[in-house]
C-alpha cells in the first residue's frame, strides 16, 4: 500500500473543465475523499464553490492559480481531468513547476507518465517531492496462474453490461456498507480513480496485455490479507468491442467467488467514442448474467449475486419499478446504491462470505 | 508492410538451445521460410546440419560463431530463442556486436527491445543497419470500434482450446492451400513468429491492454486490402487463465466472419508455467465451439466452420479415428493440417467466402 497517497491533501487541477461530466477524477475525489480536497483549480470558474459547480461538495473553493490554493496548505497537486490524447497540456507545465517549487507532491492519472518527463523529474528530485503516476503499472507483473481462487476471503468482482456504468462506485458503496457493519474489506482498485481513492492498486487497462490477469491476481492476493471480503473494482464489459479483453483478463485473473452486475436501464448501446458503437444493442440483464457466469464457468463456478443499477436519469417511481422488475426476473437483490443505498448488495455478500466460511470450516 | 523483413536472409542464433522443442522461433523460421535461413548458430551443436537436429530442414549448417556464418552472406541476424525472463543474455552481446560490425541487420522477438539498448542502437546507427524488435507495438494504436466487421474480404480467426496449440501453423497451412488454388489471402500476423514469417504484423500480447482490440482491428483492415480472404493468427484461448484477455480482445477487435478451432486431443490441462494450470480441465471441442461462438454472439454472429487438430503424438490410426469422431459430433470438416493437409479447412473457407460474396452482391 502506498501510504503517501492515502494521506495527501489535494489541490485538484481541473483547468477549464471542472464539471460533473467533464472532470471524472476531480469529481470522484470530491465525492469519495472530500476531507482531502482543499481546493479545485479552474480559472474559468474561480470564485465559485465546488457545490456551485457540481451540485455537491460544500464550500470547497474553486481557485484561479496554484498560488491562490497554497494558503489552504495542500500537500499534493492532483491532475483531475483527462485531456484528449492523454498527454500533458502545455498550460499545465507552469502550474506543475509552481506546485513542485512550493513542495507539493504530484499525482497524475494521465496516460503519459509525468515521472518520465525530464524537466519535472529533475525539479521533483531537487525539491524532494514525489511524482505518482496512477496509471503506471509495476514492471514485474507475472502471467496469472489462478492462485486468486485460493484466498480465504470471499472475493467479489463488479462486472457490467458496459463500461462507465458504476462498477467502481458500486464497489465503494458496498465497501462502506460492509465496513459499517463490521466486515473487514479489502478493496482492489484497478483504475486510476480507484487507486487515487484507495491509495494503492494497479490500472489494469495500462498493463501489457499478457499481464492483465497477473495484475488482477496480485491485487486479490494482496487485498485478501487480513480481510473477510475482497471487492475487486471491475473494468469495461465482456461485450464491449473496445475493452472486453481487459474485462475477461480481470475476471480470469481475479477468479471471484461471486459477481455484482452493474447496469443502466436507459442505456441502449456501448459507451465511448461518440456513436462508434451504435451498431450494437447491449444485452439485457438476464443475458448479461448468463454471459458473465458462462465466461468464468470453465475455470470455476461463480454466480452473479446482485444487481447494481444506475438510475440518476429516471424519476424515482420509474427507478423503483425497474428495480422491482429486475428483482422479479432475476430473483436477485437489486438496488441503485447511490440513490437507495447498497445494503441489499452488502447483505448478499455477507451471506456468501458466511457460506464460504462455513464450507471451509467443515472441510 | 515491412519489405525489409520479408527479404532478409538469416543467420539464426539459437546458442545452446537449438532443438525442436527449445527454439520455437528458430524452428519456425526453418519450417516456414527455409529459403531464407542460411545457417543456425549453436556452438554446442556446431558441425551438424539442421536436419540432424530437427529431423527436417535439409543440410543448412549449424555453426559455432558469427564469423563462421558470414561466408554464406546472410543479410540479417535473427535471435531465434526466447531465454527465461525475456532479456538479452550476456553471451549474446558479443555476437550482436560482431554481426552489426559485419553489416547485418538485427531481428529480435525478445520481450526487451534491443533498439532501446544504448550500445546496440549506437553501433547500428554508426554501421547503418536496422534493429527490428518484432514484439514492439506501434505507438499510436486506437481503441477498436468494430470496423473490422465491415471489410469485404471473408475474415477467419484461428481460435483454440489452449495456447500453443497450432493456431499460427494452421493459419499458414490454410493460407498456402488457398493461395495454391488462386484465392487472394491476407495474413494478419499477431505474434512475433508470424510477424517474422509474414514481414509485418503486431504482437497483440505486447500492446497496452486497452488497445488489444484496436491492434486487431488495424491488422484486419490492412490485411483485407486486395484480399478475398483474411486469415487472422489467433493467440491464447478464451479459457486460458493467463492469456484469455488477449484472446477475447483479439476476437472482438478482429470481428471475424468465421473461426477455425485448434485442438490437441491428448492435452488435458492448459499449457504453461510448469504444472501451474493443472487444477483445470480443458473443455471438449463441442464445449469450446459453444464458448467461442457465444463470446462473439453479442457483437455479431460468427461460427466455427472447421477444426484443426495437432496429432503428432498419436499414431496414424488413432489420429484418423479422432478426426472421424470429431467430424461426427460436430458436423464440421476436421484435419491435422501438418499431417494430412489443410484442404478440408481451405474448402470450408472458400465456401464461406463465396456465400459472403453472393450475399453482398444481392444486397
HADDOCK unambig.tbl for C-alpha pairs under 7 A between the chains (distance, minus, plus):
assign (segid A and resid 143 and name CA) (segid B and resid 242 and name CA) 5.37 0.50 0.50
assign (segid A and resid 144 and name CA) (segid B and resid 241 and name CA) 6.46 0.50 0.50
assign (segid A and resid 144 and name CA) (segid B and resid 242 and name CA) 4.69 0.50 0.50
assign (segid A and resid 145 and name CA) (segid B and resid 241 and name CA) 6.33 0.50 0.50
assign (segid A and resid 145 and name CA) (segid B and resid 242 and name CA) 6.15 0.50 0.50
assign (segid A and resid 145 and name CA) (segid B and resid 276 and name CA) 5.87 0.50 0.50
assign (segid A and resid 145 and name CA) (segid B and resid 277 and name CA) 6.44 0.50 0.50
assign (segid A and resid 146 and name CA) (segid B and resid 241 and name CA) 6.14 0.50 0.50
assign (segid A and resid 205 and name CA) (segid B and resid 209 and name CA) 4.99 0.50 0.50
assign (segid A and resid 205 and name CA) (segid B and resid 210 and name CA) 5.10 0.50 0.50
assign (segid A and resid 206 and name CA) (segid B and resid 208 and name CA) 5.53 0.50 0.50
assign (segid A and resid 206 and name CA) (segid B and resid 209 and name CA) 5.78 0.50 0.50
assign (segid A and resid 206 and name CA) (segid B and resid 210 and name CA) 6.65 0.50 0.50
assign (segid A and resid 207 and name CA) (segid B and resid 208 and name CA) 5.52 0.50 0.50
assign (segid A and resid 207 and name CA) (segid B and resid 209 and name CA) 5.72 0.50 0.50
assign (segid A and resid 208 and name CA) (segid B and resid 206 and name CA) 5.53 0.50 0.50
assign (segid A and resid 208 and name CA) (segid B and resid 207 and name CA) 5.52 0.50 0.50
assign (segid A and resid 208 and name CA) (segid B and resid 208 and name CA) 4.54 0.50 0.50
assign (segid A and resid 208 and name CA) (segid B and resid 209 and name CA) 5.59 0.50 0.50
assign (segid A and resid 209 and name CA) (segid B and resid 205 and name CA) 5.00 0.50 0.50
assign (segid A and resid 209 and name CA) (segid B and resid 206 and name CA) 5.79 0.50 0.50
assign (segid A and resid 209 and name CA) (segid B and resid 207 and name CA) 5.73 0.50 0.50
assign (segid A and resid 209 and name CA) (segid B and resid 208 and name CA) 5.59 0.50 0.50
assign (segid A and resid 209 and name CA) (segid B and resid 209 and name CA) 4.35 0.50 0.50
assign (segid A and resid 209 and name CA) (segid B and resid 246 and name CA) 6.05 0.50 0.50
assign (segid A and resid 210 and name CA) (segid B and resid 205 and name CA) 5.11 0.50 0.50
assign (segid A and resid 210 and name CA) (segid B and resid 206 and name CA) 6.65 0.50 0.50
assign (segid A and resid 210 and name CA) (segid B and resid 243 and name CA) 5.98 0.50 0.50
assign (segid A and resid 210 and name CA) (segid B and resid 246 and name CA) 6.66 0.50 0.50
assign (segid A and resid 212 and name CA) (segid B and resid 209 and name CA) 7.00 0.50 0.50
assign (segid A and resid 212 and name CA) (segid B and resid 245 and name CA) 6.95 0.50 0.50
assign (segid A and resid 213 and name CA) (segid B and resid 242 and name CA) 5.80 0.50 0.50
assign (segid A and resid 239 and name CA) (segid B and resid 298 and name CA) 6.37 0.50 0.50
assign (segid A and resid 239 and name CA) (segid B and resid 299 and name CA) 6.99 0.50 0.50
assign (segid A and resid 241 and name CA) (segid B and resid 144 and name CA) 6.46 0.50 0.50
assign (segid A and resid 241 and name CA) (segid B and resid 145 and name CA) 6.31 0.50 0.50
assign (segid A and resid 241 and name CA) (segid B and resid 146 and name CA) 6.14 0.50 0.50
assign (segid A and resid 241 and name CA) (segid B and resid 252 and name CA) 5.50 0.50 0.50
assign (segid A and resid 241 and name CA) (segid B and resid 253 and name CA) 6.56 0.50 0.50
assign (segid A and resid 242 and name CA) (segid B and resid 143 and name CA) 5.38 0.50 0.50
assign (segid A and resid 242 and name CA) (segid B and resid 144 and name CA) 4.69 0.50 0.50
assign (segid A and resid 242 and name CA) (segid B and resid 145 and name CA) 6.15 0.50 0.50
assign (segid A and resid 242 and name CA) (segid B and resid 213 and name CA) 5.82 0.50 0.50
assign (segid A and resid 243 and name CA) (segid B and resid 210 and name CA) 5.99 0.50 0.50
assign (segid A and resid 244 and name CA) (segid B and resid 248 and name CA) 6.53 0.50 0.50
assign (segid A and resid 244 and name CA) (segid B and resid 249 and name CA) 5.82 0.50 0.50
assign (segid A and resid 245 and name CA) (segid B and resid 212 and name CA) 6.95 0.50 0.50
assign (segid A and resid 245 and name CA) (segid B and resid 245 and name CA) 4.13 0.50 0.50
assign (segid A and resid 245 and name CA) (segid B and resid 246 and name CA) 5.73 0.50 0.50
assign (segid A and resid 245 and name CA) (segid B and resid 248 and name CA) 5.05 0.50 0.50
assign (segid A and resid 245 and name CA) (segid B and resid 249 and name CA) 4.00 0.50 0.50
assign (segid A and resid 246 and name CA) (segid B and resid 209 and name CA) 6.05 0.50 0.50
assign (segid A and resid 246 and name CA) (segid B and resid 210 and name CA) 6.65 0.50 0.50
assign (segid A and resid 246 and name CA) (segid B and resid 245 and name CA) 5.72 0.50 0.50
assign (segid A and resid 248 and name CA) (segid B and resid 244 and name CA) 6.53 0.50 0.50
assign (segid A and resid 248 and name CA) (segid B and resid 245 and name CA) 5.04 0.50 0.50
assign (segid A and resid 249 and name CA) (segid B and resid 244 and name CA) 5.82 0.50 0.50
assign (segid A and resid 249 and name CA) (segid B and resid 245 and name CA) 4.01 0.50 0.50
assign (segid A and resid 252 and name CA) (segid B and resid 241 and name CA) 5.49 0.50 0.50
assign (segid A and resid 253 and name CA) (segid B and resid 241 and name CA) 6.56 0.50 0.50
assign (segid A and resid 276 and name CA) (segid B and resid 145 and name CA) 5.88 0.50 0.50
assign (segid A and resid 277 and name CA) (segid B and resid 145 and name CA) 6.45 0.50 0.50
assign (segid A and resid 280 and name CA) (segid B and resid 299 and name CA) 6.43 0.50 0.50
assign (segid A and resid 298 and name CA) (segid B and resid 239 and name CA) 6.39 0.50 0.50
assign (segid A and resid 299 and name CA) (segid B and resid 280 and name CA) 6.43 0.50 0.50
